[in-house]
């Protein structure tokens, strides 16, 4: 989720309403009360994490100094 911290209660309510299974909060968002409410509603919670970095970490594309591809882009590389 890429929203202001003040928006978290409304986003959580929306996530519960649509039947989401996970609430993922971006870097810098750490909200223990929201996490407790989300978990009580049956959602898994991820806080203060970047989806792109986690994806790279799990698939071998993350070096200790950062991404090891040399290019940080959302565009698919042409071959």
C-alpha positions in Angstrom: 0.0 0.0 0.0 1.3 3.4 -1.0 -0.7 5.8 1.2 -0.3 8.3 4.0 -0.3 6.8 7.5 -3.5 8.7 8.3 -5.2 6.6 5.5 -4.4 3.3 7.1 -7.7 2.8 9.0 -9.8 3.3 5.9 -7.5 1.1 3.8 -7.7 -1.6 6.3 -11.5 -1.4 6.3 -11.5 -1.6 2.5 -9.1 -4.6 2.6 -11.4 -6.4 5.0 -14.5 -5.5 2.9 -13.0 -6.9 -0.3 -11.7 -10.1 1.4 -8.0 -9.4 1.0 -5.7 -11.9 2.5 -2.7 -9.7 3.2 -2.1 -6.0 4.1 1.3 -4.9 2.8 2.6 -1.6 4.0 5.4 0.3 2.2 8.8 1.3 3.6 8.4 3.7 6.6 4.9 2.5 7.5 4.9 0.7 10.8 1.5 0.6 12.5 1.2 -2.0 15.3 -2.5 -1.1 16.1 -3.5 -1.5 12.4 -1.5 -4.8 12.3 -3.4 -6.1 15.4 -6.8 -5.2 13.8 -5.8 -6.7 10.5 -4.6 -9.9 12.0 -7.8 -10.1 14.2 -9.7 -9.9 10.9 -7.7 -12.8 9.5 -5.3 -10.9 7.3 -1.5 -11.5 7.1 0.4 -8.3 7.6 3.7 -7.1 6.1 5.0 -3.8 7.3 7.9 -1.5 6.3 8.9 -3.6 3.3 9.4 -2.8 -0.4 7.8 -5.4 -2.8 10.5 -4.8 -5.5 13.4 -5.4 -3.0 11.8 -8.5 -1.5 11.1 -9.9 -5.0 14.8 -9.3 -5.9 16.0 -10.8 -2.7 14.0 -14.0 -3.1 15.0 -14.4 -6.7 18.8 -13.7 -6.4 18.7 -10.2 -7.9 19.8 -8.4 -4.7 23.4 -7.7 -3.9 24.6 -6.4 -0.5 25.1 -3.0 -2.0 21.7 -3.1 -3.8 20.3 -4.5 -7.0 23.1 -6.3 -9.0 21.5 -5.9 -12.4 23.0 -2.4 -12.9 19.6 -1.1 -13.9 16.6 -0.3 -11.7 13.7 -0.2 -14.0 10.1 -1.6 -14.2 10.6 -2.1 -18.0 11.4 -5.5 -19.3 14.9 -5.7 -20.8 15.0 -6.2 -24.6 17.2 -9.0 -25.8 
